[in-house]
Amino acid sequence: MGMAVVALTDDQVKRVRAMKHHELVASAETQDLAVVVEASLRLHRATVFLNVILTALTIVLILLTAALVYTAEFSVPS
């Protein structure tokens, strides 16, 4: 099969270059957006993880305080 040779005018060449440039910019913007979304998801996961840890520490502190109050009520002074 033979390949057809097409002669493009200067205007057509400029249009093709502009379209390619637009595609490259759009591709770069899409990649940048993907990076931002990935970083945002990582930050969200870290925030959720820290919230879980802080909640667990709060529960532990409440239980320790309750245990100290409970033992202090029944302690006999000497």
PDB file with SEQRES, HELIX, SHEET and CRYST1 records, atoms N, CA, C and O in Angstrom:
SEQRES   1 A   78  MET GLY MET ALA VAL VAL ALA LEU THR ASP ASP GLN VAL          
SEQRES   2 A   78  LYS ARG VAL ARG ALA MET LYS HIS HIS GLU LEU VAL ALA          
SEQRES   3 A   78  SER ALA GLU THR GLN ASP LEU ALA VAL VAL VAL GLU ALA          
SEQRES   4 A   78  SER LEU ARG LEU HIS ARG ALA THR VAL PHE LEU ASN VAL          
SEQRES   5 A   78  ILE LEU THR ALA LEU THR ILE VAL LEU ILE LEU LEU THR          
SEQRES   6 A   78  ALA ALA LEU VAL TYR THR ALA GLU PHE SER VAL PRO SER          
HELIX    1 AA1 ASP A   10  GLU A   73  1                                  64    
CRYST1    1.000    1.000    1.000  90.00  90.00  90.00 P 1           1          
ATOM      1  N   MET A   1       0.842  -1.172   0.000  1.00  0.00           N  
ATOM      2  CA  MET A   1       0.000   0.000   0.000  1.00  0.00           C  
ATOM      3  C   MET A   1       0.887   1.233   0.000  1.00  0.00           C  
ATOM      4  O   MET A   1       1.837   1.345   0.774  1.00  0.00           O  
ATOM      5  N   GLY A   2       0.553   2.134  -0.872  1.00  0.00           N  
ATOM      6  CA  GLY A   2       1.320   3.376  -0.956  1.00  0.00           C  
ATOM      7  C   GLY A   2       0.740   4.424  -0.026  1.00  0.00           C  
ATOM      8  O   GLY A   2      -0.458   4.429   0.257  1.00  0.00           O  
ATOM      9  N   MET A   3       1.591   5.297   0.439  1.00  0.00           N  
ATOM     10  CA  MET A   3       1.138   6.372   1.315  1.00  0.00           C  
ATOM     11  C   MET A   3       0.902   7.608   0.468  1.00  0.00           C  
ATOM     12  O   MET A   3       1.692   7.921  -0.422  1.00  0.00           O  
ATOM     13  N   ALA A   4      -0.170   8.298   0.741  1.00  0.00           N  
ATOM     14  CA  ALA A   4      -0.478   9.511   0.000  1.00  0.00           C  
ATOM     15  C   ALA A   4       0.324  10.668   0.571  1.00  0.00           C  
ATOM     16  O   ALA A   4       0.451  10.803   1.787  1.00  0.00           O  
ATOM     17  N   VAL A   5       0.845  11.475  -0.281  1.00  0.00           N  
ATOM     18  CA  VAL A   5       1.590  12.658   0.137  1.00  0.00           C  
ATOM     19  C   VAL A   5       0.631  13.832   0.064  1.00  0.00           C  
ATOM     20  O   VAL A   5       0.024  14.102  -0.973  1.00  0.00           O  
ATOM     21  N   VAL A   6       0.508  14.526   1.193  1.00  0.00           N  
ATOM     22  CA  VAL A   6      -0.430  15.649   1.245  1.00  0.00           C  
ATOM     23  C   VAL A   6       0.376  16.917   1.495  1.00  0.00           C  
ATOM     24  O   VAL A   6       1.172  16.988   2.431  1.00  0.00           O  
ATOM     25  N   ALA A   7       0.164  17.883   0.672  1.00  0.00           N  
ATOM     26  CA  ALA A   7       0.831  19.172   0.860  1.00  0.00           C  
ATOM     27  C   ALA A   7      -0.103  20.081   1.661  1.00  0.00           C  
ATOM     28  O   ALA A   7      -1.255  20.299   1.284  1.00  0.00           O  
ATOM     29  N   LEU A   8       0.411  20.600   2.758  1.00  0.00           N  
ATOM     30  CA  LEU A   8      -0.384  21.479   3.610  1.00  0.00           C  
ATOM     31  C   LEU A   8       0.043  22.920   3.398  1.00  0.00           C  
ATOM     32  O   LEU A   8       1.216  23.217   3.170  1.00  0.00           O  
ATOM     33  N   THR A   9      -0.923  23.791   3.478  1.00  0.00           N  
ATOM     34  CA  THR A   9      -0.597  25.214   3.398  1.00  0.00           C  
ATOM     35  C   THR A   9      -0.021  25.653   4.743  1.00  0.00           C  
ATOM     36  O   THR A   9      -0.112  24.935   5.739  1.00  0.00           O  
ATOM     37  N   ASP A  10       0.571  26.841   4.752  1.00  0.00           N  
ATOM     38  CA  ASP A  10       1.136  27.363   6.002  1.00  0.00           C  
ATOM     39  C   ASP A  10       0.063  27.504   7.075  1.00  0.00           C  
ATOM     40  O   ASP A  10       0.307  27.231   8.250  1.00  0.00           O  
ATOM     41  N   ASP A  11      -1.121  27.932   6.661  1.00  0.00           N  
ATOM     42  CA  ASP A  11      -2.221  28.097   7.619  1.00  0.00           C  
ATOM     43  C   ASP A  11      -2.620  26.747   8.220  1.00  0.00           C  
ATOM     44  O   ASP A  11      -2.871  26.646   9.421  1.00  0.00           O  
ATOM     45  N   GLN A  12      -2.676  25.721   7.382  1.00  0.00           N  
ATOM     46  CA  GLN A  12      -3.032  24.388   7.876  1.00  0.00           C  
ATOM     47  C   GLN A  12      -1.954  23.854   8.820  1.00  0.00           C  
ATOM     48  O   GLN A  12      -2.266  23.220   9.828  1.00  0.00           O  
ATOM     49  N   VAL A  13      -0.692  24.112   8.492  1.00  0.00           N  
ATOM     50  CA  VAL A  13       0.400  23.679   9.368  1.00  0.00           C  
ATOM     51  C   VAL A  13       0.281  24.368  10.718  1.00  0.00           C  
ATOM     52  O   VAL A  13       0.468  23.736  11.758  1.00  0.00           O  
ATOM     53  N   LYS A  14      -0.029  25.667  10.708  1.00  0.00           N  
ATOM     54  CA  LYS A  14      -0.196  26.410  11.962  1.00  0.00           C  
ATOM     55  C   LYS A  14      -1.350  25.844  12.785  1.00  0.00           C  
ATOM     56  O   LYS A  14      -1.253  25.716  14.006  1.00  0.00           O  
ATOM     57  N   ARG A  15      -2.444  25.507  12.097  1.00  0.00           N  
ATOM     58  CA  ARG A  15      -3.597  24.931  12.805  1.00  0.00           C  
ATOM     59  C   ARG A  15      -3.252  23.588  13.444  1.00  0.00           C  
ATOM     60  O   ARG A  15      -3.615  23.311  14.588  1.00  0.00           O  
ATOM     61  N   VAL A  16      -2.540  22.759  12.674  1.00  0.00           N  
ATOM     62  CA  VAL A  16      -2.150  21.443  13.196  1.00  0.00           C  
ATOM     63  C   VAL A  16      -1.233  21.620  14.406  1.00  0.00           C  
ATOM     64  O   VAL A  16      -1.390  20.933  15.416  1.00  0.00           O  
ATOM     65  N   ARG A  17      -0.278  22.545  14.300  1.00  0.00           N  
ATOM     66  CA  ARG A  17       0.626  22.793  15.427  1.00  0.00           C  
ATOM     67  C   ARG A  17      -0.140  23.320  16.633  1.00  0.00           C  
ATOM     68  O   ARG A  17       0.136  22.927  17.766  1.00  0.00           O  
ATOM     69  N   ALA A  18      -1.095  24.202  16.393  1.00  0.00           N  
ATOM     70  CA  ALA A  18      -1.904  24.744  17.487  1.00  0.00           C  
ATOM     71  C   ALA A  18      -2.724  23.640  18.145  1.00  0.00           C  
ATOM     72  O   ALA A  18      -2.842  23.590  19.369  1.00  0.00           O  
ATOM     73  N   MET A  19      -3.287  22.756  17.325  1.00  0.00           N  
ATOM     74  CA  MET A  19      -4.067  21.646  17.880  1.00  0.00           C  
ATOM     75  C   MET A  19      -3.176  20.719  18.705  1.00  0.00           C  
ATOM     76  O   MET A  19      -3.560  20.288  19.792  1.00  0.00           O  
ATOM     77  N   LYS A  20      -1.989  20.417  18.187  1.00  0.00           N  
ATOM     78  CA  LYS A  20      -1.057  19.554  18.927  1.00  0.00           C  
ATOM     79  C   LYS A  20      -0.652  20.224  20.238  1.00  0.00           C  
ATOM     80  O   LYS A  20      -0.587  19.581  21.286  1.00  0.00           O  
ATOM     81  N   HIS A  21      -0.379  21.534  20.159  1.00  0.00           N  
ATOM     82  CA  HIS A  21      -0.003  22.270  21.371  1.00  0.00           C  
ATOM     83  C   HIS A  21      -1.146  22.230  22.386  1.00  0.00           C  
ATOM     84  O   HIS A  21      -0.923  22.017  23.577  1.00  0.00           O  
ATOM     85  N   HIS A  22      -2.377  22.437  21.897  1.00  0.00           N  
ATOM     86  CA  HIS A  22      -3.542  22.392  22.783  1.00  0.00           C  
ATOM     87  C   HIS A  22      -3.675  21.012  23.429  1.00  0.00           C  
ATOM     88  O   HIS A  22      -3.955  20.905  24.623  1.00  0.00           O  
ATOM     89  N   GLU A  23      -3.473  19.961  22.640  1.00  0.00           N  
ATOM     90  CA  GLU A  23      -3.547  18.598  23.177  1.00  0.00           C  
ATOM     91  C   GLU A  23      -2.472  18.374  24.237  1.00  0.00           C  
ATOM     92  O   GLU A  23      -2.738  17.765  25.274  1.00  0.00           O  
ATOM     93  N   LEU A  24      -1.259  18.864  23.980  1.00  0.00           N  
ATOM     94  CA  LEU A  24      -0.170  18.705  24.950  1.00  0.00           C  
ATOM     95  C   LEU A  24      -0.469  19.466  26.235  1.00  0.00           C  
ATOM     96  O   LEU A  24      -0.235  18.962  27.334  1.00  0.00           O  
ATOM     97  N   VAL A  25      -0.990  20.686  26.092  1.00  0.00           N  
ATOM     98  CA  VAL A  25      -1.328  21.486  27.282  1.00  0.00           C  
ATOM     99  C   VAL A  25      -2.445  20.804  28.060  1.00  0.00           C  
ATOM    100  O   VAL A  25      -2.388  20.720  29.287  1.00  0.00           O  
ATOM    101  N   ALA A  26      -3.458  20.319  27.352  1.00  0.00           N  
ATOM    102  CA  ALA A  26      -4.568  19.633  28.025  1.00  0.00           C  
ATOM    103  C   ALA A  26      -4.070  18.376  28.728  1.00  0.00           C  
ATOM    104  O   ALA A  26      -4.501  18.064  29.838  1.00  0.00           O  
ATOM    105  N   SER A  27      -3.159  17.656  28.076  1.00  0.00           N  
ATOM    106  CA  SER A  27      -2.603  16.449  28.689  1.00  0.00           C  
ATOM    107  C   SER A  27      -1.805  16.808  29.942  1.00  0.00           C  
ATOM    108  O   SER A  27      -1.906  16.130  30.965  1.00  0.00           O  
ATOM    109  N   ALA A  28      -1.012  17.876  29.857  1.00  0.00           N  
ATOM    110  CA  ALA A  28      -0.221  18.307  31.020  1.00  0.00           C  
ATOM    111  C   ALA A  28      -1.136  18.762  32.146  1.00  0.00           C  
ATOM    112  O   ALA A  28      -0.877  18.466  33.312  1.00  0.00           O  
ATOM    113  N   GLU A  29      -2.211  19.485  31.805  1.00  0.00           N  
ATOM    114  CA  GLU A  29      -3.156  19.930  32.827  1.00  0.00           C  
ATOM    115  C   GLU A  29      -3.847  18.739  33.484  1.00  0.00           C  
ATOM    116  O   GLU A  29      -4.073  18.730  34.694  1.00  0.00           O  
ATOM    117  N   THR A  30      -4.175  17.742  32.680  1.00  0.00           N  
ATOM    118  CA  THR A  30      -4.801  16.535  33.230  1.00  0.00           C  
ATOM    119  C   THR A  30      -3.840  15.819  34.172  1.00  0.00           C  
ATOM    120  O   THR A  30      -4.242  15.343  35.233  1.00  0.00           O  
ATOM    121  N   GLN A  31      -2.573  15.744  33.783  1.00  0.00           N  
ATOM    122  CA  GLN A  31      -1.583  15.099  34.646  1.00  0.00           C  
ATOM    123  C   GLN A  31      -1.384  15.901  35.921  1.00  0.00           C  
ATOM    124  O   GLN A  31      -1.257  15.324  37.001  1.00  0.00           O  
ATOM    125  N   ASP A  32      -1.355  17.241  35.809  1.00  0.00           N  
ATOM    126  CA  ASP A  32      -1.226  18.084  36.998  1.00  0.00           C  
ATOM    127  C   ASP A  32      -2.418  17.888  37.918  1.00  0.00           C  
ATOM    128  O   ASP A  32      -2.263  17.803  39.137  1.00  0.00           O  
ATOM    129  N   LEU A  33      -3.606  17.815  37.336  1.00  0.00           N  
ATOM    130  CA  LEU A  33      -4.804  17.605  38.139  1.00  0.00           C  
ATOM    131  C   LEU A  33      -4.757  16.256  38.834  1.00  0.00           C  
ATOM    132  O   LEU A  33      -5.163  16.144  39.990  1.00  0.00           O  
ATOM    133  N   ALA A  34      -4.269  15.234  38.152  1.00  0.00           N  
ATOM    134  CA  ALA A  34      -4.153  13.910  38.763  1.00  0.00           C  
ATOM    135  C   ALA A  34      -3.190  13.941  39.946  1.00  0.00           C  
ATOM    136  O   ALA A  34      -3.434  13.296  40.965  1.00  0.00           O  
ATOM    137  N   VAL A  35      -2.102  14.688  39.812  1.00  0.00           N  
ATOM    138  CA  VAL A  35      -1.142  14.806  40.909  1.00  0.00           C  
ATOM    139  C   VAL A  35      -1.787  15.513  42.095  1.00  0.00           C  
ATOM    140  O   VAL A  35      -1.604  15.100  43.240  1.00  0.00           O  
ATOM    141  N   VAL A  36      -2.537  16.571  41.826  1.00  0.00           N  
ATOM    142  CA  VAL A  36      -3.207  17.314  42.900  1.00  0.00           C  
ATOM    143  C   VAL A  36      -4.245  16.436  43.594  1.00  0.00           C  
ATOM    144  O   VAL A  36      -4.349  16.446  44.821  1.00  0.00           O  
ATOM    145  N   VAL A  37      -5.003  15.686  42.822  1.00  0.00           N  
ATOM    146  CA  VAL A  37      -6.021  14.799  43.411  1.00  0.00           C  
ATOM    147  C   VAL A  37      -5.361  13.720  44.258  1.00  0.00           C  
ATOM    148  O   VAL A  37      -5.842  13.401  45.345  1.00  0.00           O  
ATOM    149  N   GLU A  38      -4.264  13.160  43.767  1.00  0.00           N  
ATOM    150  CA  GLU A  38      -3.560  12.127  44.530  1.00  0.00           C  
ATOM    151  C   GLU A  38      -3.015  12.697  45.835  1.00  0.00           C  
ATOM    152  O   GLU A  38      -3.116  12.053  46.879  1.00  0.00           O  
ATOM    153  N   ALA A  39      -2.445  13.888  45.788  1.00  0.00           N  
ATOM    154  CA  ALA A  39      -1.933  14.522  47.006  1.00  0.00           C  
ATOM    155  C   ALA A  39      -3.066  14.830  47.964  1.00  0.00           C  
ATOM    156  O   ALA A  39      -2.916  14.686  49.177  1.00  0.00           O  
ATOM    157  N   SER A  40      -4.185  15.248  47.432  1.00  0.00           N  
ATOM    158  CA  SER A  40      -5.349  15.544  48.274  1.00  0.00           C  
ATOM    159  C   SER A  40      -5.861  14.285  48.962  1.00  0.00           C  
ATOM    160  O   SER A  40      -6.219  14.315  50.139  1.00  0.00           O  
ATOM    161  N   LEU A  41      -5.895  13.175  48.222  1.00  0.00           N  
ATOM    162  CA  LEU A  41      -6.339  11.912  48.822  1.00  0.00           C  
ATOM    163  C   LEU A  41      -5.383  11.453  49.918  1.00  0.00           C  
ATOM    164  O   LEU A  41      -5.816  10.950  50.955  1.00  0.00           O  
ATOM    165  N   ARG A  42      -4.079  11.626  49.685  1.00  0.00           N  
ATOM    166  CA  ARG A  42      -3.101  11.258  50.715  1.00  0.00           C  
ATOM    167  C   ARG A  42      -3.291  12.104  51.960  1.00  0.00           C  
ATOM    168  O   ARG A  42      -3.236  11.597  53.081  1.00  0.00           O  
ATOM    169  N   LEU A  43      -3.514  13.399  51.761  1.00  0.00           N  
ATOM    170  CA  LEU A  43      -3.740  14.298  52.898  1.00  0.00           C  
ATOM    171  C   LEU A  43      -5.008  13.909  53.642  1.00  0.00           C  
ATOM    172  O   LEU A  43      -5.042  13.934  54.872  1.00  0.00           O  
ATOM    173  N   HIS A  44      -6.049  13.550  52.903  1.00  0.00           N  
ATOM    174  CA  HIS A  44      -7.300  13.138  53.532  1.00  0.00           C  
ATOM    175  C   HIS A  44      -7.103  11.868  54.349  1.00  0.00           C  
ATOM    176  O   HIS A  44      -7.602  11.767  55.470  1.00  0.00           O  
ATOM    177  N   ARG A  45      -6.373  10.891  53.790  1.00  0.00           N  
ATOM    178  CA  ARG A  45      -6.116   9.652  54.526  1.00  0.00           C  
ATOM    179  C   ARG A  45      -5.333   9.931  55.811  1.00  0.00           C  
ATOM    180  O   ARG A  45      -5.621   9.360  56.863  1.00  0.00           O  
ATOM    181  N   ALA A  46      -4.341  10.814  55.709  1.00  0.00           N  
ATOM    182  CA  ALA A  46      -3.543  11.154  56.879  1.00  0.00           C  
ATOM    183  C   ALA A  46      -4.406  11.845  57.928  1.00  0.00           C  
ATOM    184  O   ALA A  46      -4.257  11.589  59.123  1.00  0.00           O  
ATOM    185  N   THR A  47      -5.297  12.710  57.493  1.00  0.00           N  
ATOM    186  CA  THR A  47      -6.182  13.407  58.418  1.00  0.00           C  
ATOM    187  C   THR A  47      -7.119  12.422  59.114  1.00  0.00           C  
ATOM    188  O   THR A  47      -7.319  12.503  60.326  1.00  0.00           O  
ATOM    189  N   VAL A  48      -7.681  11.509  58.363  1.00  0.00           N  
ATOM    190  CA  VAL A  48      -8.568  10.498  58.957  1.00  0.00           C  
ATOM    191  C   VAL A  48      -7.790   9.648  59.958  1.00  0.00           C  
ATOM    192  O   VAL A  48      -8.280   9.367  61.052  1.00  0.00           O  
ATOM    193  N   PHE A  49      -6.584   9.241  59.585  1.00  0.00           N  
ATOM    194  CA  PHE A  49      -5.747   8.435  60.482  1.00  0.00           C  
ATOM    195  C   PHE A  49      -5.454   9.182  61.780  1.00  0.00           C  
ATOM    196  O   PHE A  49      -5.551   8.607  62.864  1.00  0.00           O  
ATOM    197  N   LEU A  50      -5.095  10.466  61.672  1.00  0.00           N  
ATOM    198  CA  LEU A  50      -4.819  11.256  62.872  1.00  0.00           C  
ATOM    199  C   LEU A  50      -6.073  11.443  63.722  1.00  0.00           C  
ATOM    200  O   LEU A  50      -5.995  11.434  64.950  1.00  0.00           O  
ATOM    201  N   ASN A  51      -7.216  11.610  63.084  1.00  0.00           N  
ATOM    202  CA  ASN A  51      -8.469  11.736  63.836  1.00  0.00           C  
ATOM    203  C   ASN A  51      -8.785  10.458  64.606  1.00  0.00           C  
ATOM    204  O   ASN A  51      -9.262  10.508  65.740  1.00  0.00           O  
ATOM    205  N   VAL A  52      -8.519   9.324  63.987  1.00  0.00           N  
ATOM    206  CA  VAL A  52      -8.754   8.043  64.676  1.00  0.00           C  
ATOM    207  C   VAL A  52      -7.825   7.920  65.880  1.00  0.00           C  
ATOM    208  O   VAL A  52      -8.247   7.502  66.958  1.00  0.00           O  
ATOM    209  N   ILE A  53      -6.566   8.284  65.690  1.00  0.00           N  
ATOM    210  CA  ILE A  53      -5.606   8.212  66.804  1.00  0.00           C  
ATOM    211  C   ILE A  53      -6.021   9.154  67.929  1.00  0.00           C  
ATOM    212  O   ILE A  53      -5.999   8.767  69.097  1.00  0.00           O  
ATOM    213  N   LEU A  54      -6.396  10.379  67.591  1.00  0.00           N  
ATOM    214  CA  LEU A  54      -6.807  11.346  68.624  1.00  0.00           C  
ATOM    215  C   LEU A  54      -8.073  10.888  69.342  1.00  0.00           C  
ATOM    216  O   LEU A  54      -8.199  11.077  70.552  1.00  0.00           O  
ATOM    217  N   THR A  55      -8.995  10.299  68.620  1.00  0.00           N  
ATOM    218  CA  THR A  55     -10.209   9.785  69.253  1.00  0.00           C  
ATOM    219  C   THR A  55      -9.869   8.650  70.215  1.00  0.00           C  
ATOM    220  O   THR A  55     -10.396   8.594  71.326  1.00  0.00           O  
ATOM    221  N   ALA A  56      -8.997   7.755  69.792  1.00  0.00           N  
ATOM    222  CA  ALA A  56      -8.589   6.643  70.659  1.00  0.00           C  
ATOM    223  C   ALA A  56      -7.881   7.167  71.908  1.00  0.00           C  
ATOM    224  O   ALA A  56      -8.138   6.686  73.011  1.00  0.00           O  
ATOM    225  N   LEU A  57      -6.999   8.142  71.746  1.00  0.00           N  
ATOM    226  CA  LEU A  57      -6.308   8.721  72.907  1.00  0.00           C  
ATOM    227  C   LEU A  57      -7.280   9.414  73.850  1.00  0.00           C  
ATOM    228  O   LEU A  57      -7.121   9.342  75.068  1.00  0.00           O  
ATOM    229  N   THR A  58      -8.272  10.075  73.305  1.00  0.00           N  
ATOM    230  CA  THR A  58      -9.290  10.724  74.136  1.00  0.00           C  
ATOM    231  C   THR A  58     -10.063   9.695  74.947  1.00  0.00           C  
ATOM    232  O   THR A  58     -10.311   9.892  76.137  1.00  0.00           O  
ATOM    233  N   ILE A  59     -10.440   8.607  74.309  1.00  0.00           N  
ATOM    234  CA  ILE A  59     -11.172   7.543  75.020  1.00  0.00           C  
ATOM    235  C   ILE A  59     -10.304   6.962  76.129  1.00  0.00           C  
ATOM    236  O   ILE A  59     -10.784   6.729  77.238  1.00  0.00           O  
ATOM    237  N   VAL A  60      -9.033   6.729  75.833  1.00  0.00           N  
ATOM    238  CA  VAL A  60      -8.121   6.183  76.850  1.00  0.00           C  
ATOM    239  C   VAL A  60      -7.987   7.151  78.018  1.00  0.00           C  
ATOM    240  O   VAL A  60      -8.006   6.725  79.173  1.00  0.00           O  
ATOM    241  N   LEU A  61      -7.852   8.434  77.741  1.00  0.00           N  
ATOM    242  CA  LEU A  61      -7.741   9.417  78.822  1.00  0.00           C  
ATOM    243  C   LEU A  61      -9.017   9.480  79.655  1.00  0.00           C  
ATOM    244  O   LEU A  61      -8.950   9.607  80.878  1.00  0.00           O  
ATOM    245  N   ILE A  62     -10.159   9.396  79.017  1.00  0.00           N  
ATOM    246  CA  ILE A  62     -11.432   9.397  79.766  1.00  0.00           C  
ATOM    247  C   ILE A  62     -11.511   8.169  80.659  1.00  0.00           C  
ATOM    248  O   ILE A  62     -11.914   8.268  81.817  1.00  0.00           O  
ATOM    249  N   LEU A  63     -11.129   7.011  80.128  1.00  0.00           N  
ATOM    250  CA  LEU A  63     -11.171   5.790  80.939  1.00  0.00           C  
ATOM    251  C   LEU A  63     -10.174   5.855  82.095  1.00  0.00           C  
ATOM    252  O   LEU A  63     -10.492   5.427  83.205  1.00  0.00           O  
ATOM    253  N   LEU A  64      -8.981   6.379  81.851  1.00  0.00           N  
ATOM    254  CA  LEU A  64      -8.001   6.514  82.929  1.00  0.00           C  
ATOM    255  C   LEU A  64      -8.484   7.482  84.000  1.00  0.00           C  
ATOM    256  O   LEU A  64      -8.305   7.234  85.192  1.00  0.00           O  
ATOM    257  N   THR A  65      -9.090   8.572  83.581  1.00  0.00           N  
ATOM    258  CA  THR A  65      -9.637   9.532  84.550  1.00  0.00           C  
ATOM    259  C   THR A  65     -10.743   8.889  85.371  1.00  0.00           C  
ATOM    260  O   THR A  65     -10.806   9.068  86.588  1.00  0.00           O  
ATOM    261  N   ALA A  66     -11.609   8.145  84.711  1.00  0.00           N  
ATOM    262  CA  ALA A  66     -12.693   7.469  85.425  1.00  0.00           C  
ATOM    263  C   ALA A  66     -12.127   6.446  86.404  1.00  0.00           C  
ATOM    264  O   ALA A  66     -12.627   6.308  87.521  1.00  0.00           O  
ATOM    265  N   ALA A  67     -11.093   5.735  85.990  1.00  0.00           N  
ATOM    266  CA  ALA A  67     -10.482   4.746  86.885  1.00  0.00           C  
ATOM    267  C   ALA A  67      -9.842   5.428  88.087  1.00  0.00           C  
ATOM    268  O   ALA A  67      -9.956   4.933  89.209  1.00  0.00           O  
ATOM    269  N   LEU A  68      -9.173   6.552  87.872  1.00  0.00           N  
ATOM    270  CA  LEU A  68      -8.564   7.278  88.991  1.00  0.00           C  
ATOM    271  C   LEU A  68      -9.618   7.819  89.946  1.00  0.00           C  
ATOM    272  O   LEU A  68      -9.432   7.763  91.162  1.00  0.00           O  
ATOM    273  N   VAL A  69     -10.703   8.333  89.428  1.00  0.00           N  
ATOM    274  CA  VAL A  69     -11.783   8.849  90.288  1.00  0.00           C  
ATOM    275  C   VAL A  69     -12.416   7.709  91.054  1.00  0.00           C  
ATOM    276  O   VAL A  69     -12.711   7.844  92.242  1.00  0.00           O  
ATOM    277  N   TYR A  70     -12.627   6.596  90.392  1.00  0.00           N  
ATOM    278  CA  TYR A  70     -13.231   5.439  91.043  1.00  0.00           C  
ATOM    279  C   TYR A  70     -12.352   4.933  92.185  1.00  0.00           C  
ATOM    280  O   TYR A  70     -12.843   4.656  93.279  1.00  0.00           O  
ATOM    281  N   THR A  71     -11.036   4.813  91.920  1.00  0.00           N  
ATOM    282  CA  THR A  71     -10.142   4.318  92.974  1.00  0.00           C  
ATOM    283  C   THR A  71      -9.964   5.345  94.076  1.00  0.00           C  
ATOM    284  O   THR A  71      -9.745   4.969  95.227  1.00  0.00           O  
ATOM    285  N   ALA A  72     -10.054   6.653  93.753  1.00  0.00           N  
ATOM    286  CA  ALA A  72      -9.903   7.686  94.775  1.00  0.00           C  
ATOM    287  C   ALA A  72     -11.098   7.718  95.703  1.00  0.00           C  
ATOM    288  O   ALA A  72     -10.952   8.063  96.876  1.00  0.00           O  
ATOM    289  N   GLU A  73     -12.272   7.370  95.216  1.00  0.00           N  
ATOM    290  CA  GLU A  73     -13.474   7.384  96.055  1.00  0.00           C  
ATOM    291  C   GLU A  73     -13.441   6.281  97.113  1.00  0.00           C  
ATOM    292  O   GLU A  73     -13.966   6.435  98.216  1.00  0.00           O  
ATOM    293  N   PHE A  74     -12.819   5.181  96.749  1.00  0.00           N  
ATOM    294  CA  PHE A  74     -12.814   4.046  97.674  1.00  0.00           C  
ATOM    295  C   PHE A  74     -11.502   3.889  98.425  1.00  0.00           C  
ATOM    296  O   PHE A  74     -11.322   2.915  99.157  1.00  0.00           O  
ATOM    297  N   SER A  75     -10.596   4.819  98.259  1.00  0.00           N  
ATOM    298  CA  SER A  75      -9.347   4.692  98.985  1.00  0.00           C  
ATOM    299  C   SER A  75      -9.547   5.198 100.426  1.00  0.00           C  
ATOM    300  O   SER A  75     -10.247   6.177 100.687  1.00  0.00           O  
ATOM    301  N   VAL A  76      -8.914   4.496 101.305  1.00  0.00           N  
ATOM    302  CA  VAL A  76      -9.052   4.849 102.725  1.00  0.00           C  
ATOM    303  C   VAL A  76      -7.812   5.652 103.138  1.00  0.00           C  
ATOM    304  O   VAL A  76      -6.689   5.166 103.004  1.00  0.00           O  
ATOM    305  N   PRO A  77      -8.009   6.874 103.638  1.00  0.00           N  
ATOM    306  CA  PRO A  77      -6.837   7.640 104.055  1.00  0.00           C  
ATOM    307  C   PRO A  77      -6.200   6.998 105.282  1.00  0.00           C  
ATOM    308  O   PRO A  77      -6.882   6.466 106.157  1.00  0.00           O  
ATOM    309  N   SER A  78      -4.873   7.066 105.318  1.00  0.00           N  
ATOM    310  CA  SER A  78      -4.233   6.428 106.459  1.00  0.00           C  
ATOM    311  C   SER A  78      -3.865   7.415 107.531  1.00  0.00           C  
ATOM    312  O   SER A  78      -3.314   7.029 108.563  1.00  0.00           O  
TER     313      SER A  78                                                      
END                                                                             
